[in-house]
Amino acid sequence: MYTPHEQPDRTQRVIPSKSEAEAKTQQFNRVMIVLMALALLFGTFFSFQAAARGAPDSFADLAERLSPAVVNISTTQIVKNERGGGNFPQFPPGHPFEDFFKDFGGKDRKGKKERKATSLGSGFVIDADAGHVVTNNHVIDGADEIFVVFQDGEKLSAELVGTDPKTDLAVLKIDAKEKDLKEVPWGNSNKSRVGDWVMAIGNPFGLGGTVTAGIISARGRDIRSGPYDDYIQTDASINKGNSGGPLFNMDGQVIGINTAIFSQSGGSIGIGFAVPSTLARNVVGQLIKYGQTRRGWLGVVIQNVTEELSEGLGLDNTDGVLVAGVEETGPAAKSGIKAGDVILEFNGEDVSETRELSRLVAESDVGSEVELELWRNGKRITKTVELGELEKAETQLASTRSDAKPSKATISEVMGMRLATVTPKIRQQLKLSEEVEGVVVVAVEDGSEASEKDIRPGDQILEVQLKPVASVSEVKKSLDKALETERKSVLMLIKRGLSSRFVALSTQDK
């Protein structure tokens, strides 16, 4: 039993101590931090997914927007038929079958008959105001007439602005006043990644505007079609007639020009190749401005550095490009670059193979000064070169090309080769030009390393271990020095015609 004043107050609120309140506040803060971290994580995940640009629900909007700028290219060429009307029988005048065979195709069989050959390809408008259309060189090569056919069927005559067979590109021009043209913009193919979605629009088999889609399968493909090969490979269906058409990214920008396919049947098997926009854009710009390309020219013969060559050059790896020859009047020679130098960097960019250096030089402006970092005699040196113009150099070299071919003579055997020092008598026997001096290869032993390295009779030996040689005795002295230093291989600079290259031969075959 208890008294009233002892009854508990049930409405009284229990107030926690100060330490308990702080503990609950800290717990609440920890929960909020965890929730914010999760939100940030999910936000980052979904933003990454958006940046990855997954497969779109449909390509319809993109195709509808871009198709008006994609065109069909139709060409005609006059072909002379040397055989006239073909192998039709000839009948005497008045024979019942005479008129029949004339109507069937035997007209003018005594003379030459001409016929029109047609071809089809694709292209795209790159400048609506100027009326410029881009396509492949092989689409319009040799054409007498070129027509551009639009999606709505309208057909306009086109004139050729310029071509570049080395990259298989061509630029056409149509009258922009005759039609309201739509254009498509260039994109940056260097930003495209393997696995990105792409879309191709073209004229396969002459069927008209056709849209296909796929991904970028690979980049930097060398298909041995030219000196500047750097193709984008795609599995988007590309067939005959797609040549010259655009390859788009998902922003509707041209990142490639569809040019070739790998196929044994003639149809698409999912391996197509496109000229990257970073290469095409520069070429197209030059064709529009000059009517031809104007590429930089260094004036060197180059080759890749192999493991055997790197040992002879004193390099730790195979990075860089070896200078095998220098054009006497070229920019490199004027700047002191020599055969045997290894080009490590071009204007601050590392180079690791010949086609990479070729593209860098070609894309540089004619007359511009570039810095080359070289490896020479175990040291790094820097040279500044003012680039020349490749097209002018090719014309000049072609006009001075010699057809002189050395035959045979014999003096001494070295490393599986029979060598001779050029003398007036040997020059006469070998029918050598006056420019040929020094040591020549007379014969190569079958099965020798020299034979395996494709050294042939008539080749000149210009240098051994980066030292010029003028006689067989000098060749032997250089070999002896190499043996004294216990080198595994020896470098020889071999010249054949207008081309030079370094060859590494094992000292064990001496």
C-alpha positions in Angstrom: 0.0 0.0 0.0 1.3 3.4 -0.8 0.2 7.0 -0.2 -0.9 9.4 -2.9 2.2 11.5 -2.8 4.1 8.3 -3.6 2.3 7.7 -6.8 4.6 8.0 -9.9 4.1 10.9 -12.4 3.3 8.9 -15.6 3.5 12.1 -17.7 7.1 12.7 -16.8 9.6 12.6 -19.7 13.0 10.9 -19.2 15.7 13.3 -20.4 18.9 11.4 -21.5 22.3 12.5 -20.3 24.6 14.7 -22.4 26.8 11.7 -23.3 23.9 9.7 -24.6 22.7 12.6 -26.9 26.2 13.0 -28.4 26.4 9.2 -29.1 23.0 9.3 -31.0 24.1 12.3 -33.0 27.3 10.6 -34.1 25.4 7.5 -35.1 23.0 9.6 -37.2 25.9 11.3 -38.9 27.5 8.0 -39.7 24.3 6.8 -41.3 24.0 10.0 -43.4 27.6 9.6 -44.6 27.0 6.1 -45.7 23.9 7.1 -47.6 25.7 10.0 -49.3 28.5 7.7 -50.3 26.1 5.2 -51.8 24.3 7.9 -53.7 27.7 9.2 -55.1 28.7 5.6 -56.1 25.4 5.0 -58.0 25.7 8.4 -59.6 29.2 7.7 -60.8 28.1 4.3 -62.1 25.2 5.6 -64.1 27.2 8.5 -65.5 29.9 6.0 -66.6 27.2 4.0 -68.2 26.0 7.1 -70.1 29.6 7.9 -71.1 30.1 4.4 -72.4 27.3 5.1 -74.9 25.6 1.7 -74.9 23.6 0.4 -77.9 20.8 2.9 -78.7 17.2 1.7 -78.7 17.1 2.7 -82.4 19.3 4.2 -85.1 16.2 5.6 -86.9 16.6 9.2 -85.8 20.3 9.3 -86.6 19.7 7.7 -90.0 16.9 10.1 -90.9 19.0 13.1 -90.0 22.2 12.0 -91.8 20.9 10.2 -94.9 20.2 13.4 -97.0 23.9 14.2 -97.0 24.9 10.8 -98.2 25.0 10.3 -102.0 25.4 7.7 -104.6 28.3 8.1 -107.1 27.7 7.0 -110.6 30.4 7.0 -113.3 30.7 6.2 -116.9 33.9 5.4 -118.9 34.4 4.9 -122.6 36.1 1.6 -123.2 37.5 0.6 -126.5 36.7 -2.9 -127.6 39.8 -3.9 -129.7 38.0 -7.1 -130.9 35.2 -5.2 -132.5 32.0 -7.2 -132.7 33.4 -10.4 -131.2 33.9 -13.9 -132.6 30.9 -14.0 -134.9 31.0 -16.0 -138.1 31.4 -14.1 -141.3 29.0 -14.9 -144.2 29.2 -14.0 -147.8 27.0 -11.1 -149.0 23.3 -12.1 -149.3 23.6 -15.0 -146.9 20.4 -15.6 -144.9 22.2 -15.3 -141.6 24.1 -12.1 -142.4 21.5 -9.6 -141.1 20.8 -11.8 -138.1 24.4 -11.7 -136.8 24.7 -8.0 -137.6 21.7 -7.3 -135.4 22.9 -9.6 -132.6 26.2 -7.7 -132.2 28.4 -8.1 -135.1 28.1 -4.5 -136.4 31.3 -2.8 -137.4 33.3 -5.9 -136.7 36.1 -4.8 -139.0 36.6 -1.6 -136.9 37.1 -0.8 -133.2 33.9 -0.6 -131.2 33.5 1.6 -128.2 31.2 0.9 -125.3 30.3 2.7 -122.0 31.3 1.0 -118.7 29.5 2.2 -115.6 30.4 1.8 -111.9 28.7 2.8 -108.7 29.9 3.9 -105.3 29.0 6.2 -102.4 30.0 9.6 -101.0 28.9 12.4 -98.7 28.6 16.2 -98.8 31.2 17.7 -96.5 30.6 21.4 -97.5 27.1 22.4 -98.6 27.9 25.9 -99.5 30.8 25.0 -101.8 29.2 21.8 -103.1 32.1 19.5 -102.1 31.6 15.8 -102.0 34.0 13.2 -100.6 34.4 9.7 -102.0 37.1 7.0 -102.8 39.6 7.5 -105.6 38.9 4.0 -106.9 35.2 4.8 -107.3 35.9 7.6 -109.9 39.4 6.5 -111.2 39.4 6.7 -115.0 35.8 8.0 -115.3 34.8 10.2 -118.2 31.6 11.3 -116.6 30.7 11.5 -112.9 27.2 12.0 -111.4 26.0 12.5 -107.9 22.7 10.9 -107.1 20.7 12.1 -104.0 18.3 10.2 -101.7 15.3 11.8 -103.5 16.6 10.5 -106.9 17.9 13.9 -108.2 21.0 13.5 -110.3 23.7 16.2 -110.7 26.8 16.3 -112.8 30.1 16.5 -110.8 33.6 17.7 -111.7 36.7 16.2 -110.1 38.6 18.6 -107.7 41.5 16.3 -106.9 42.5 12.7 -106.0 45.0 11.0 -103.7 45.7 7.4 -104.7 47.9 6.8 -101.6 44.9 7.2 -99.3 42.3 6.3 -101.9 40.5 9.6 -101.4 38.9 12.0 -103.9 36.9 15.2 -103.8 34.1 16.2 -106.2 32.3 19.4 -106.8 28.7 20.0 -107.7 26.7 23.2 -108.3 25.4 24.1 -104.9 22.9 26.4 -106.4 21.0 23.5 -108.1 19.9 21.9 -104.9 19.5 22.6 -101.2 22.4 20.5 -99.9 22.8 19.0 -96.5 26.3 18.4 -95.1 27.7 16.2 -92.3 30.5 17.3 -90.0 33.9 15.7 -89.4 34.5 13.9 -86.1 37.8 13.0 -84.3 38.6 9.4 -85.0 41.4 9.5 -82.4 38.7 9.7 -79.7 36.9 6.6 -81.0 37.5 3.4 -79.0 37.4 -0.2 -79.9 33.9 -1.3 -79.0 32.2 2.0 -79.8 29.0 1.8 -81.9 29.2 3.1 -85.5 26.8 3.4 -88.4 27.5 3.2 -92.1 25.3 4.6 -94.9 26.0 3.7 -98.5 24.9 2.3 -101.8 25.7 -1.5 -101.7 25.3 -3.3 -105.0 23.6 -0.2 -106.4 20.5 -0.8 -104.3 20.4 2.8 -103.0 20.7 4.3 -99.5 21.3 1.5 -97.1 22.0 1.8 -93.3 24.0 -0.7 -91.4 25.4 -0.6 -87.8 28.1 -2.3 -85.8 31.1 -1.6 -83.6 34.7 -0.6 -84.1 36.5 -3.9 -84.1 40.1 -2.6 -84.2 42.1 0.5 -84.9 45.4 1.2 -86.7 45.0 -1.7 -89.2 47.7 -2.0 -91.9 46.2 -3.8 -94.9 49.2 -3.1 -97.2 47.2 -0.8 -99.5 49.5 2.3 -99.1 52.2 4.0 -97.2 49.9 5.6 -94.7 47.6 2.7 -93.8 45.9 3.3 -90.4 42.4 1.9 -91.0 39.5 1.6 -88.6 38.2 -2.0 -88.7 34.4 -2.4 -88.2 31.9 -5.2 -88.4 29.2 -2.9 -89.7 28.1 -4.5 -93.0 30.1 -3.0 -95.9 29.7 -4.3 -99.4 30.6 -3.4 -103.0 29.1 0.0 -103.6 29.7 1.2 -100.1 33.1 2.5 -101.1 33.4 6.2 -100.3 30.5 6.3 -97.9 30.7 7.7 -94.4 31.2 5.8 -91.1 29.4 7.8 -88.4 29.8 7.8 -84.6 26.7 8.1 -82.4 27.0 11.9 -82.5 26.4 11.9 -86.2 30.0 12.8 -87.1 32.1 11.3 -89.8 34.9 9.3 -88.2 35.8 7.2 -91.2 35.4 6.7 -95.0 34.5 3.2 -95.9 37.1 1.9 -98.4 37.8 -1.8 -98.3 36.5 -5.2 -97.1 38.1 -8.5 -96.4 36.1 -11.2 -98.2 36.6 -14.3 -100.2 33.1 -14.2 -101.6 32.8 -10.5 -102.5 30.2 -9.9 -99.8 30.5 -8.7 -96.3 31.8 -11.1 -93.6 32.0 -8.5 -90.9 35.5 -7.2 -91.7 35.4 -3.8 -93.2 38.0 -1.0 -93.3 37.6 2.8 -93.2 40.1 5.6 -93.6 40.1 7.5 -90.3 38.9 11.0 -90.3 42.1 12.4 -88.7 43.9 11.3 -91.8 41.2 12.0 -94.4 40.3 15.5 -93.2 43.8 16.8 -93.8 44.0 15.1 -97.3 40.6 16.4 -98.3 41.5 19.9 -97.1 44.6 19.9 -99.3 42.7 18.5 -102.3 40.2 21.3 -102.0 42.8 24.0 -101.5 45.5 22.9 -104.0 43.8 20.3 -106.2 46.5 17.8 -105.0 48.2 16.8 -101.8 51.2 18.7 -100.4 52.9 16.3 -98.0 56.0 17.0 -95.9 59.2 15.3 -97.1 62.2 14.3 -95.0 64.3 12.7 -97.7 65.3 9.5 -96.0 64.9 5.7 -96.6 63.8 4.1 -93.3 63.3 0.6 -91.9 62.1 -0.8 -88.6 64.6 -1.7 -85.9 64.8 -5.5 -85.2 66.4 -7.2 -82.2 69.4 -8.1 -84.3 69.8 -4.5 -85.5 69.3 -3.0 -82.0 72.3 -5.1 -80.7 74.5 -3.8 -83.5 73.4 -0.2 -82.9 73.9 -0.4 -79.1 70.2 0.1 -78.3 68.5 -1.5 -75.4 65.2 -2.1 -77.3 63.7 -1.9 -80.8 62.1 1.5 -80.4 62.7 4.1 -83.1 63.2 4.0 -86.9 66.5 3.3 -88.5 67.7 5.6 -91.3 68.9 3.3 -94.1 69.7 6.0 -96.6 69.6 9.7 -97.1 68.7 11.6 -100.3 71.8 13.7 -101.1 69.8 16.9 -101.9 67.0 16.3 -99.4 66.1 18.1 -96.2 67.6 15.4 -93.9 71.0 15.5 -95.6 71.1 19.3 -95.4 70.5 19.0 -91.6 73.3 16.5 -91.1 71.2 13.3 -90.7 73.2 10.2 -91.7 72.5 6.6 -92.6 72.7 4.6 -89.4 70.9 7.3 -87.3 67.9 6.0 -85.4 65.0 8.5 -85.2 63.5 8.2 -81.7 61.2 11.2 -81.7 59.6 13.4 -84.3 58.6 16.9 -83.0 58.2 15.5 -79.5 56.3 12.4 -80.5 57.8 8.9 -80.0 58.1 6.8 -83.1 58.3 3.1 -83.1 57.7 2.0 -86.7 58.2 3.2 -90.2 54.5 3.8 -91.2 54.0 5.9 -88.0 56.9 8.2 -88.9 55.7 8.3 -92.6 52.3 9.6 -91.5 53.8 12.1 -89.1 56.0 13.5 -91.8 53.3 13.5 -94.4 50.8 15.3 -92.2 53.3 18.1 -91.4 53.3 21.3 -93.3 55.7 21.8 -96.2 58.4 24.3 -95.2 57.8 23.8 -91.4 60.7 23.2 -89.1 60.6 20.0 -87.0 62.9 18.6 -84.3 64.2 15.0 -84.6 65.7 13.2 -81.6 68.3 10.7 -82.9 70.4 7.9 -81.6 74.0 8.1 -83.0 77.1 6.3 -81.8 75.6 5.5 -78.5 74.3 9.0 -77.7 71.1 11.0 -78.1 71.4 14.1 -80.3 68.8 16.6 -81.7 68.5 17.9 -85.3 66.2 20.6 -86.7 65.0 19.9 -90.2 63.0 22.1 -92.6 60.6 19.7 -94.5 60.4 19.7 -98.2 57.5 18.7 -100.5 57.0 15.1 -101.2 55.2 15.5 -104.5 58.0 17.7 -106.0 60.7 15.3 -104.8 59.0 12.3 -106.4 58.8 14.1 -109.7 62.5 15.1 -109.6 63.6 11.6 -108.5 61.5 10.0 -111.3 63.2 12.1 -113.9 66.7 11.1 -112.8 66.0 7.4 -112.2 68.6 5.1 -113.9 68.0 1.7 -115.3 71.5 0.5 -114.9 71.8 -3.1 -113.6 75.0 -4.7 -112.4 75.8 -8.2 -113.3 78.7 -10.2 -111.9 82.4 -10.2 -111.0 84.4 -11.9 -108.3 87.3 -11.1 -105.9 86.8 -12.4 -102.3 84.4 -14.5 -100.2 83.0 -12.9 -97.0 80.1 -14.1 -94.8 78.6 -16.3 -97.5 79.0 -13.6 -100.2 81.5 -13.1 -103.0 82.5 -9.4 -103.0 84.4 -7.2 -105.5 85.8 -3.7 -105.3 84.6 -1.6 -108.2 87.4 -0.9 -110.7 87.2 0.4 -114.2 87.5 -3.1 -115.5 84.8 -4.5 -113.2 82.6 -1.5 -114.0 82.8 -2.4 -117.7 82.2 -6.1 -117.0 79.2 -5.4 -114.7 77.9 -2.5 -116.9 77.8 -0.3 -113.8 76.9 3.4 -113.9 79.5 6.0 -113.1 77.8 6.7 -109.7 78.4 3.2 -108.4 81.5 3.0 -106.3 82.9 0.8 -103.5 82.0 -2.8 -102.9 79.5 -4.9 -104.9 78.1 -8.4 -104.2 78.9 -10.8 -107.1 77.3 -14.0 -105.8 75.6 -15.3 -102.7 76.0 -18.8 -101.3 72.8 -20.8 -101.2 71.6 -21.5 -97.7 73.8 -18.8 -96.1 72.4 -16.1 -93.8 73.1 -13.5 -96.5 70.8 -15.4 -98.8 68.1 -15.7 -96.1 68.3 -11.9 -95.6 67.7 -11.4 -99.3 71.1 -10.1 -100.2 71.5 -10.5 -104.0 74.2 -10.3 -106.7 74.5 -6.6 -107.7 73.8 -5.2 -104.3 76.3 -2.6 -103.1 77.8 -2.6 -99.6 78.1 1.0 -98.5 78.9 0.6 -94.8 79.9 -2.0 -92.2 79.2 -1.2 -88.6 78.2 2.4 -89.6 81.6 3.0 -91.2 81.9 3.7 -95.0 83.8 1.0 -96.9 85.4 1.5 -100.3 87.1 -1.9 -100.8 86.8 -5.5 -99.8 89.8 -5.2 -97.5 88.0 -2.4 -95.5 85.0 -4.8 -95.2 87.3 -7.4 -93.7 88.9 -5.0 -91.3 85.5 -3.8 -90.0 84.5 -7.5 -89.5 87.7 -8.2 -87.6 87.0 -5.3 -85.2 83.5 -6.6 -84.7 84.9 -10.0 -83.7 87.4 -8.4 -81.3 84.5 -6.7 -79.4 82.7 -10.1 -79.3 79.7 -8.7 -81.2 77.1 -11.3 -82.1 76.2 -9.6 -85.3 77.5 -7.0 -87.7 75.6 -4.3 -89.5 75.9 -3.8 -93.2 74.3 -1.0 -95.2 73.1 -2.5 -98.5 72.0 -0.5 -101.5 69.9 -1.9 -104.4 69.0 0.5 -107.1 67.6 3.6 -105.4 66.8 1.9 -102.1 69.0 1.2 -99.1 68.6 -0.9 -96.0 70.6 -2.2 -93.0 71.1 -6.0 -92.6 72.4 -7.7 -89.5 74.6 -10.7 -90.2 75.8 -13.1 -87.5 79.6 -13.0 -87.0 79.5 -16.8 -86.7 79.2 -17.0 -90.5 82.4 -15.0 -91.1 
